[in-house]
Amino acid sequence: MLSLGSEKPKKVAIIGSGCSGIAAAWALQSTDHEVHLFEKQERLGGHTNTCTWKSPITGQTTPVDTGFIVMNTATYPNFIRFLEHVGVPTAPTQMTFGVSRDGGKFEWSGNPEGIFAQRRNIFSLRHWRMIFDIVRFNLFALDLLREDDEIQAGSRASGAANGSNAYKTIGTYLREQGYSQAFKDDYLIPMTAAVWSTSPDKASLDFPAITLVRFMWNHHLLSTIAARPLWLTIPGGSKKYIDAVINNADHKKFKLHLHTAVQEVRRTKDGRCRVVFSDPHTGPPRPETFDHVIFATHGDEILPMIMPSESASPLEESILSNFKTTKNIAYLHSDLSLMPRRRQAWTAWNYLTTSSPSQLQHPAGVSLTYDMNLLQHLPEHKFGNILVTLNPPHVPESGTIQGKYIYHHPLYTPAAVRAQKELHEIQNVEGFSYAGAWTKYGFHEDGFSSGLMAAVEHLGAKLPFAFEDSTFSRGSRPELSLADHIVRRIIIVMQMVIGLLEIVLAIGPVAWVLGLFYEAHDILVDQYEQKRRT
């Protein structure tokens, strides 16, 4: 049990009803505080957005998630314990990933049957180099975690700031280590862009290397062969956990303000907080005074609320100004042109890319189709194909669309990661707390846990389970076995051989002959695949 003991009852405002706001509101039910939850939209939940799908085959309806969809048993400890406590069941699902470029001209997936779903890739040196670099990255990127441990230990000992290596971008790391363009274009950039819903070009390469590698280590994504954690989904939609919180709240001390936008938050001379908000039912903006405010919004939404009143300190302004978001458009639809061309390449997460820029020019740039039949166990024969596509390269066919939604995701830069490390300096200062997935990796567990922490550490809430920080769920760094060291030596030798081979293949006559071979091979494979489809 994590708590600061009893507190004099306070009047608390929570701004934002995403996972962080819901978590804080739920935890504060253990106190005598009067809690007001403000949400500018007409629904609760933020990225927890369960929608209704109508089957074009049977006319039956089923709930489908379009934002938050999956969690895993290794890195979502607090959220899963919460679900167990409120009686919301989970079900196993799968987390697979694939890439499709230019409408299927290049495709592969991480499934055993999908690695060479496109048969021509068996003869592609570029594809084999990508596979080799995946194995190499899985083994050698772990060195960054050990270096980070040493940097952090040195900083604590000297009292100095973190070294520059702590904020090295993944693009810089890949360039220094000589990773192939195929590895960047066909694996790491798609995965980074998909997981964090960021631009697949500059933003992905600007991603802090330590943040990315630690996330991949925690989520067992650097395990080439070893077992990975079980992935889960919520049958009937993730909205069930929000319903459980709201339906069981004590409405004598819990007030819900839907469709109510907070316009300004001002600190008062008597140490309280004046919140100005408006909704369509009460007319013009009106103020109300609170003892404490939890900002459970996106990081870039906070300063616009406190800057006009000059309530932000210089430190708050310098830290909070580093948090940005990207806008993403999601469609709920059944248009199979937004899935890989080859069924063998279909996965739970399908990354779509084009060699030329999309005419739609999405701000985030990442295009990704979630196969909801696969992720949420929705039978295709009963409901048809159910897909959620983020920022599609083309709008789904109009007759297939059943919903369109806008989501904002944190944008991770070295400046944002620095600001995360400084955030504790402004937490619980003069009645302000900050919670959100943006305070850590950007995932549901991060947002939910930050809401719990604000309620517990700043307002004396008590939890019915032990709180666990999942940041280092597998430890701060891995310990390499003798077998790992042997494989690393083999990889180093293979890398030297590959480097020499690439130099030979780049020689003019050799490259020309090889080019003719690939051109003839591609023509034959295209003819074969076309005949098979017809």
TAUR-V726559 format. One record per residue. N is the residue number from 1. RES is the residue in one letter. SS is DSSP state (alpha for helix, beta for strand, coil for the rest). Layout:
N/RES/SS
N/RES/SS
//
This chain:
1/M/coil
2/L/coil
3/S/coil
4/L/coil
5/G/coil
6/S/coil
7/E/coil
8/K/coil
9/P/coil
10/K/coil
11/K/beta
12/V/beta
13/A/beta
14/I/beta
15/I/beta
16/G/coil
17/S/coil
18/G/coil
19/C/alpha
20/S/alpha
21/G/alpha
22/I/alpha
23/A/alpha
24/A/alpha
25/A/alpha
26/W/alpha
27/A/alpha
28/L/alpha
29/Q/alpha
30/S/alpha
31/T/coil
32/D/coil
33/H/coil
34/E/beta
35/V/beta
36/H/beta
37/L/beta
38/F/beta
39/E/coil
40/K/coil
41/Q/coil
42/E/coil
43/R/coil
44/L/coil
45/G/coil
46/G/coil
47/H/coil
48/T/coil
49/N/coil
50/T/beta
51/C/beta
52/T/beta
53/W/beta
54/K/beta
55/S/coil
56/P/coil
57/I/coil
58/T/coil
59/G/coil
60/Q/coil
61/T/beta
62/T/beta
63/P/beta
64/V/beta
65/D/beta
66/T/coil
67/G/coil
68/F/coil
69/I/coil
70/V/coil
71/M/beta
72/N/beta
73/T/coil
74/A/coil
75/T/coil
76/Y/coil
77/P/alpha
78/N/alpha
79/F/alpha
80/I/alpha
81/R/alpha
82/F/alpha
83/L/alpha
84/E/alpha
85/H/alpha
86/V/alpha
87/G/coil
88/V/coil
89/P/coil
90/T/coil
91/A/beta
92/P/beta
93/T/beta
94/Q/coil
95/M/coil
96/T/coil
97/F/beta
98/G/beta
99/V/beta
100/S/beta
101/R/beta
102/D/alpha
103/G/alpha
104/G/alpha
105/K/coil
106/F/beta
107/E/beta
108/W/beta
109/S/beta
110/G/coil
111/N/coil
112/P/coil
113/E/coil
114/G/coil
115/I/coil
116/F/coil
117/A/coil
118/Q/coil
119/R/alpha
120/R/alpha
121/N/alpha
122/I/alpha
123/F/alpha
124/S/coil
125/L/alpha
126/R/alpha
127/H/alpha
128/W/alpha
129/R/alpha
130/M/alpha
131/I/alpha
132/F/alpha
133/D/alpha
134/I/alpha
135/V/alpha
136/R/alpha
137/F/alpha
138/N/alpha
139/L/alpha
140/F/alpha
141/A/coil
142/L/alpha
143/D/alpha
144/L/alpha
145/L/alpha
146/R/alpha
147/E/alpha
148/D/alpha
149/D/alpha
150/E/alpha
151/I/alpha
152/Q/alpha
153/A/alpha
154/G/alpha
155/S/alpha
156/R/alpha
157/A/alpha
158/S/alpha
159/G/coil
160/A/coil
161/A/coil
162/N/coil
163/G/coil
164/S/alpha
165/N/alpha
166/A/alpha
167/Y/alpha
168/K/coil
169/T/beta
170/I/alpha
171/G/alpha
172/T/alpha
173/Y/alpha
174/L/alpha
175/R/alpha
176/E/alpha
177/Q/alpha
178/G/coil
179/Y/coil
180/S/coil
181/Q/alpha
182/A/alpha
183/F/alpha
184/K/alpha
185/D/alpha
186/D/alpha
187/Y/alpha
188/L/alpha
189/I/alpha
190/P/alpha
191/M/alpha
192/T/alpha
193/A/alpha
194/A/alpha
195/V/alpha
196/W/alpha
197/S/coil
198/T/coil
199/S/coil
200/P/coil
201/D/coil
202/K/alpha
203/A/alpha
204/S/alpha
205/L/alpha
206/D/coil
207/F/coil
208/P/beta
209/A/alpha
210/I/alpha
211/T/alpha
212/L/alpha
213/V/alpha
214/R/alpha
215/F/alpha
216/M/alpha
217/W/alpha
218/N/alpha
219/H/coil
220/H/coil
221/L/coil
222/L/coil
223/S/coil
224/T/coil
225/I/coil
226/A/coil
227/A/coil
228/R/coil
229/P/coil
230/L/coil
231/W/beta
232/L/beta
233/T/beta
234/I/coil
235/P/coil
236/G/coil
237/G/coil
238/S/coil
239/K/alpha
240/K/alpha
241/Y/alpha
242/I/alpha
243/D/alpha
244/A/alpha
245/V/alpha
246/I/alpha
247/N/alpha
248/N/coil
249/A/coil
250/D/coil
251/H/coil
252/K/coil
253/K/coil
254/F/beta
255/K/beta
256/L/beta
257/H/beta
258/L/coil
259/H/coil
260/T/beta
261/A/beta
262/V/beta
263/Q/beta
264/E/beta
265/V/beta
266/R/beta
267/R/beta
268/T/coil
269/K/coil
270/D/coil
271/G/coil
272/R/coil
273/C/beta
274/R/beta
275/V/beta
276/V/beta
277/F/beta
278/S/beta
279/D/beta
280/P/coil
281/H/coil
282/T/coil
283/G/coil
284/P/coil
285/P/coil
286/R/beta
287/P/beta
288/E/beta
289/T/beta
290/F/beta
291/D/coil
292/H/beta
293/V/beta
294/I/beta
295/F/beta
296/A/coil
297/T/coil
298/H/coil
299/G/alpha
300/D/alpha
301/E/alpha
302/I/coil
303/L/alpha
304/P/alpha
305/M/alpha
306/I/alpha
307/M/coil
308/P/coil
309/S/coil
310/E/coil
311/S/coil
312/A/coil
313/S/coil
314/P/alpha
315/L/alpha
316/E/alpha
317/E/alpha
318/S/alpha
319/I/alpha
320/L/alpha
321/S/coil
322/N/coil
323/F/coil
324/K/beta
325/T/beta
326/T/beta
327/K/beta
328/N/beta
329/I/beta
330/A/beta
331/Y/beta
332/L/beta
333/H/beta
334/S/coil
335/D/coil
336/L/alpha
337/S/alpha
338/L/alpha
339/M/coil
340/P/coil
341/R/coil
342/R/coil
343/R/alpha
344/Q/alpha
345/A/alpha
346/W/coil
347/T/coil
348/A/coil
349/W/beta
350/N/beta
351/Y/beta
352/L/beta
353/T/beta
354/T/coil
355/S/coil
356/S/coil
357/P/coil
358/S/coil
359/Q/coil
360/L/coil
361/Q/coil
362/H/coil
363/P/coil
364/A/coil
365/G/coil
366/V/coil
367/S/beta
368/L/beta
369/T/beta
370/Y/beta
371/D/beta
372/M/alpha
373/N/alpha
374/L/alpha
375/L/alpha
376/Q/coil
377/H/coil
378/L/coil
379/P/coil
380/E/alpha
381/H/alpha
382/K/alpha
383/F/alpha
384/G/coil
385/N/coil
386/I/coil
387/L/beta
388/V/beta
389/T/beta
390/L/beta
391/N/coil
392/P/coil
393/P/coil
394/H/coil
395/V/coil
396/P/coil
397/E/coil
398/S/alpha
399/G/alpha
400/T/alpha
401/I/coil
402/Q/coil
403/G/beta
404/K/beta
405/Y/beta
406/I/beta
407/Y/beta
408/H/beta
409/H/beta
410/P/beta
411/L/beta
412/Y/coil
413/T/coil
414/P/alpha
415/A/alpha
416/A/alpha
417/V/alpha
418/R/alpha
419/A/alpha
420/Q/alpha
421/K/alpha
422/E/alpha
423/L/alpha
424/H/alpha
425/E/alpha
426/I/coil
427/Q/coil
428/N/coil
429/V/beta
430/E/coil
431/G/coil
432/F/beta
433/S/beta
434/Y/beta
435/A/coil
436/G/coil
437/A/alpha
438/W/alpha
439/T/alpha
440/K/coil
441/Y/coil
442/G/coil
443/F/coil
444/H/alpha
445/E/alpha
446/D/alpha
447/G/alpha
448/F/alpha
449/S/alpha
450/S/alpha
451/G/alpha
452/L/alpha
453/M/alpha
454/A/alpha
455/A/alpha
456/V/alpha
457/E/alpha
458/H/alpha
459/L/alpha
460/G/coil
461/A/coil
462/K/coil
463/L/coil
464/P/coil
465/F/coil
466/A/coil
467/F/coil
468/E/coil
469/D/coil
470/S/alpha
471/T/alpha
472/F/alpha
473/S/coil
474/R/coil
475/G/coil
476/S/coil
477/R/coil
478/P/coil
479/E/coil
480/L/coil
481/S/coil
482/L/alpha
483/A/alpha
484/D/alpha
485/H/alpha
486/I/alpha
487/V/alpha
488/R/alpha
489/R/alpha
490/I/alpha
491/I/alpha
492/I/alpha
493/V/alpha
494/M/alpha
495/Q/alpha
496/M/alpha
497/V/alpha
498/I/alpha
499/G/alpha
500/L/alpha
501/L/alpha
502/E/alpha
503/I/alpha
504/V/alpha
505/L/alpha
506/A/coil
507/I/coil
508/G/alpha
509/P/alpha
510/V/alpha
511/A/alpha
512/W/alpha
513/V/alpha
514/L/alpha
515/G/alpha
516/L/alpha
517/F/alpha
518/Y/alpha
519/E/alpha
520/A/alpha
521/H/alpha
522/D/alpha
523/I/alpha
524/L/alpha
525/V/alpha
526/D/alpha
527/Q/alpha
528/Y/alpha
529/E/alpha
530/Q/alpha
531/K/alpha
532/R/alpha
533/R/alpha
534/T/coil
//
